[in-house]
Structures are given as C-alpha cells and as structure tokens.
C-alpha cells in the first residue's frame, strides 16, 4: 500500500472582513488535509466560503488565525507551485493562445530553451484539441475554447498543485462534459498526478471527478462533512448514473446541502 503525504494542511482557519463597522465571518475554524495527488472537490451553498477558501490557497487572501501550510511551509502569497484556473476566462486578450501558455511557462525560469517551451505549449494545445488555433486571440475563441487554453496553460506549467474555482460554470452543458473528461485525462496522463482542489456547485460533477468531497456549511462557515468517493477509475458517466450506490451518494450530498440551506433560511427569519 502506498502512503501519501499530506500536501495541504489547513487547521482552525478563520477569515473575516469589516463592513460598515461590522465583522463579517466568512470562514470559521475550518480544518482539512489534502493528500498529495488527490482530486478533492469543495461543494456548498453560496455564502459558505468555498471560493474564499480557494483564494487563500492561491495566496490572494490570508486567514486571521489558524495553520495553513503546503509541504510543511507556511503560505505567504501566490507561488509557482500552484496553477490556477478561474471561473471566468483569465487569458491575456493581447496574446495568442500559444503565447498565453508560453507566458505562464516563462515565469518558471527552469532553464528550458524557447524551443523546448514552444514544443510543450504546442503539445498541450494538441492535447486539449486546439492545435488549429495556436495563433488566435481570446476574442476569436469561444468560451469553452478559452477555458481549454487556461487548462492547457496550467498543465504546461507543471505545478504540483492545481486550484480550480468553478472553472466550467460559464460554459454550456455539452462543453462542460467535454471539459470534465479532458481534465480527468490530463490529470491521469502524467507521471505523477497533480493535487487538485476543485470548487463547484455541481454535485454530479464533484462525484465524477473526485477522490474526496468536502462539504462546506453556510451556517457554520466551516466543513460540514467529508466524503470519500471510492468508485473505480476510469469512471463511466453512464454507468455511474445507473448505480444505486451513486444515486444514494448523490441523494445524501444533495440532502446535506438542502439541510444546510434550510437551517440558514430559518435562522434568517
């Protein structure tokens, strides 16, 4: 049995901000450990703090208290050890698809020649099915194509951790399914799987992609529950949907989200 080391540790994390002389709590006493090479999804209703949590993992926000480490080191800001794919397409509009990827790789300063970087950029554009648009600008690409470029850039940079904040929510259902399959293919194709933290509202998406699902609570602003997903990989979307185990798991997660929402509504009345 292979024992995986903890890659990301968050313990008793607290984050709040001031608004009109009122302290607004966003995350309260959140604790989780994410193992190296795991695919972990974070789900929860709006206002539960999941996107704020991801922004802290990115190094864009910092907790007021608590422990936050990656590979045993306290996080003090953004780093090249973390690739990020946001909900809205985060490409430079004045750069071509290929140049967007090259720009990300150039920040690594890992000694690769320009020729080697171009070869890698072309390879990942090929892998995401965009070999024909290398010279096109974001404005010339559909939303789904732009997100494929963003994913290709994240994998081309080869950061050991990939942080994704609802990356498929702005595309249509067909492209969403395609991007899910593409992400799993890229995640499983390297010599070493990346550690992925994936924020989503979609329960079915979380089950399909994840090794573990962390459910955040809008009521407590913390972790409500953690669920291990032990369906074998590679996973078939059609086979999962026919499985009673899948249906029961999905119903349980939806009920957990619904109960939290009802609690939150009742407290507000």
C-alpha positions in Angstrom: 0.0 0.0 0.0 1.3 3.4 -1.0 1.1 6.0 1.8 0.6 9.5 0.6 2.0 12.5 2.4 -0.3 15.5 3.2 0.3 18.1 0.6 -2.0 20.8 2.0 -2.9 21.4 5.7 -5.5 23.8 6.9 -6.2 23.8 10.6 -8.7 26.0 12.6 -8.7 28.6 9.8 -10.6 31.8 10.3 -11.2 34.6 7.8 -13.5 37.7 8.2 -13.7 41.2 6.9 -15.1 44.5 8.1 -18.2 46.1 6.5 -19.8 49.2 7.9 -18.2 48.6 11.3 -19.5 45.0 11.4 -17.3 42.0 11.4 -18.5 39.6 8.7 -17.3 36.0 9.2 -16.6 34.1 6.0 -14.7 31.0 7.3 -14.7 29.9 10.9 -12.5 27.1 12.4 -12.2 25.2 9.1 -9.9 22.2 9.1 -8.9 19.9 6.3 -5.9 17.9 5.0 -5.5 17.2 1.3 -3.1 14.4 0.3 -0.6 14.5 -2.5 -2.0 13.5 -5.8 -5.7 13.6 -4.6 -8.5 15.2 -6.5 -10.6 17.0 -3.9 -13.8 18.9 -4.7 -15.3 21.5 -2.4 -19.1 22.0 -2.6 -21.6 24.0 -0.6 -24.3 26.7 -0.9 -23.5 30.3 -1.8 -22.0 32.1 1.1 -20.3 29.1 2.7 -16.8 30.4 2.0 -15.6 27.9 -0.6 -14.3 30.5 -3.1 -12.7 32.5 -0.3 -11.0 29.3 0.9 -9.6 28.7 -2.6 -8.4 32.3 -2.8 -6.4 31.6 0.4 -4.9 28.5 -1.2 -3.9 30.8 -4.1 -2.2 33.1 -1.6 -4.5 36.0 -2.5 -6.2 36.2 0.9 -4.8 35.3 4.3 -6.5 33.9 7.4 -6.7 36.0 10.6 -5.8 32.8 12.6 -5.1 29.2 12.1 -2.5 27.0 10.4 -2.1 26.9 6.6 0.9 25.0 5.1 1.8 23.5 1.8 4.6 20.9 2.0 5.3 22.0 5.5 5.8 25.6 4.6 3.5 28.5 5.6 1.9 30.1 2.6 2.7 33.8 2.4 1.5 34.6 -1.1 1.0 33.2 -4.7 3.5 30.7 -5.9 4.5 28.8 -9.0 3.8 25.6 -7.0 0.1 26.3 -7.6 -1.6 26.6 -11.0 -4.9 28.3 -11.0 -7.9 28.1 -13.3 -10.7 30.6 -12.5 -14.4 30.6 -13.3 -14.0 33.5 -15.8 -11.5 33.1 -18.6 -8.2 34.5 -17.3 -6.3 34.9 -20.6 -4.4 37.9 -21.7 -6.5 39.3 -24.5 -3.5 40.8 -26.4 -1.7 37.4 -26.5 -2.5 34.4 -28.8 -3.5 31.1 -27.3 0.1 29.8 -27.6 1.6 33.0 -26.2 -0.7 32.8 -23.2 0.7 29.4 -22.4 4.3 30.5 -23.1 4.0 33.5 -20.8 3.0 31.2 -17.9 5.9 28.9 -18.6 8.4 31.8 -18.8 7.7 32.7 -15.2 9.1 29.3 -14.1 12.7 30.2 -15.1 13.5 26.5 -15.1 16.3 26.7 -17.7 14.2 25.5 -20.7 15.0 26.9 -24.1 12.4 28.8 -26.1 12.2 25.9 -28.5 11.5 23.5 -25.6 8.8 25.7 -24.2 7.2 26.1 -27.6 7.2 22.3 -28.0 5.5 21.9 -24.6 2.9 24.6 -25.4 2.1 23.0 -28.8 1.8 19.6 -27.1 -0.7 20.8 -24.5 -2.7 22.7 -27.1 -2.9 19.5 -29.1 -4.0 17.5 -26.0 -6.9 19.9 -25.4 -7.9 19.8 -29.1 -6.8 23.3 -30.1 -3.9 22.6 -32.4 -5.6 24.7 -35.1 -6.0 27.9 -33.0 -2.5 28.4 -31.7 -2.2 31.9 -33.3 -5.7 33.1 -32.5 -6.5 35.6 -29.8 -9.1 35.0 -26.9 -11.7 37.2 -28.6 -11.6 34.8 -31.6 -12.3 31.8 -29.4 -15.5 30.5 -27.8 -15.8 30.4 -24.0 -15.1 26.7 -23.9 -12.0 27.1 -26.1 -10.7 29.8 -23.9 -11.1 27.6 -20.8 -9.3 24.8 -22.6 -6.4 27.2 -23.2 -6.4 28.1 -19.5 -6.3 24.4 -18.5 -3.5 23.7 -21.1 -1.5 26.6 -19.5 -2.0 25.3 -16.0 -0.8 21.8 -17.0 2.1 23.1 -19.2 3.5 25.0 -16.2 3.6 21.6 -14.4 2.8 23.0 -11.0 2.3 20.1 -8.5 -1.0 21.7 -7.2 -3.9 22.8 -9.4 -6.6 25.1 -7.9 -9.8 25.5 -9.9 -12.7 27.8 -8.9 -15.9 26.7 -10.7 -14.0 26.5 -14.0 -16.8 25.0 -16.1 -19.8 27.0 -14.8 -19.7 29.6 -17.6 -19.9 27.0 -20.5 -22.9 25.1 -21.9 -23.7 21.5 -20.8 -22.1 19.8 -23.7 -18.8 21.7 -23.3 -18.9 21.2 -19.6 -19.0 17.4 -20.0 -16.2 17.6 -22.6 -14.1 19.7 -20.2 -14.7 17.3 -17.3 -13.4 14.4 -19.4 -10.5 16.5 -20.6 -9.5 17.5 -17.1 -9.5 13.8 -15.9 -7.5 12.8 -19.0 -4.8 15.4 -18.3 -4.8 14.7 -14.6 -4.3 11.0 -15.1 -1.8 11.2 -18.0 1.3 12.5 -16.3 4.0 10.5 -14.5 2.7 11.9 -11.2 -0.8 13.1 -10.6 -1.3 16.7 -9.5 -3.0 17.6 -6.3 -6.3 19.2 -7.4 -8.6 21.4 -5.3 -11.8 22.0 -7.3 -14.7 24.3 -6.2 -18.1 23.5 -7.7 -21.8 23.8 -7.1 -22.5 20.7 -9.2 -22.8 17.5 -7.1 -22.7 15.2 -10.1 -19.5 16.9 -11.3 -17.9 16.5 -7.9 -18.7 12.8 -7.7 -17.5 12.1 -11.2 -14.1 13.9 -10.7 -13.2 13.5 -7.1 -11.4 11.2 -4.7 -12.9 13.1 -1.8 -15.7 15.7 -1.5 -15.6 18.4 1.2 -19.0 19.9 2.0 -18.9 23.4 3.4 -21.7 24.9 5.5 -23.2 28.3 5.0 -24.5 28.1 8.6 -21.2 27.3 10.4 -18.8 28.7 7.7 -16.8 25.6 8.2 -16.6 22.0 7.0 -19.9 20.2 7.4 -18.7 16.7 6.3 -16.1 14.9 4.2 -17.0 12.1 1.8 -14.6 9.6 0.2 -15.5 8.6 -3.4 -14.4 5.1 -4.0 -15.8 4.4 -7.4 -13.1 2.9 -9.6 -11.3 4.9 -12.2 -11.6 5.5 -15.1 -15.3 6.3 -14.4 -18.1 6.0 -16.9 -20.7 8.7 -16.6 -23.5 6.4 -17.9 -22.5 3.5 -15.6 -22.4 5.8 -12.6 -25.8 7.2 -13.2 -27.3 3.6 -13.2 -25.6 2.6 -10.0 -27.7 2.5 -6.8 -24.6 3.4 -4.8 -24.1 6.5 -6.9 -27.8 7.5 -6.6 -27.7 7.1 -2.8 -24.5 9.1 -2.5 -25.8 11.8 -4.7 -29.1 12.0 -2.7 -27.1 12.1 0.5 -25.0 15.1 -0.7 -28.0 16.9 -2.0 -29.8 16.4 1.2 -26.8 17.7 3.2 -26.8 20.9 1.1 -30.6 21.2 1.4 -30.5 20.8 5.2 -27.8 23.4 5.5 -29.8 25.8 3.3 -33.0 25.3 5.4 -31.0 25.9 8.6 -29.6 29.1 7.1 -33.1 30.3 6.0 -34.7 29.5 9.3 -32.0 31.4 11.2 -32.5 34.4 8.9 -36.3 34.6 9.5 
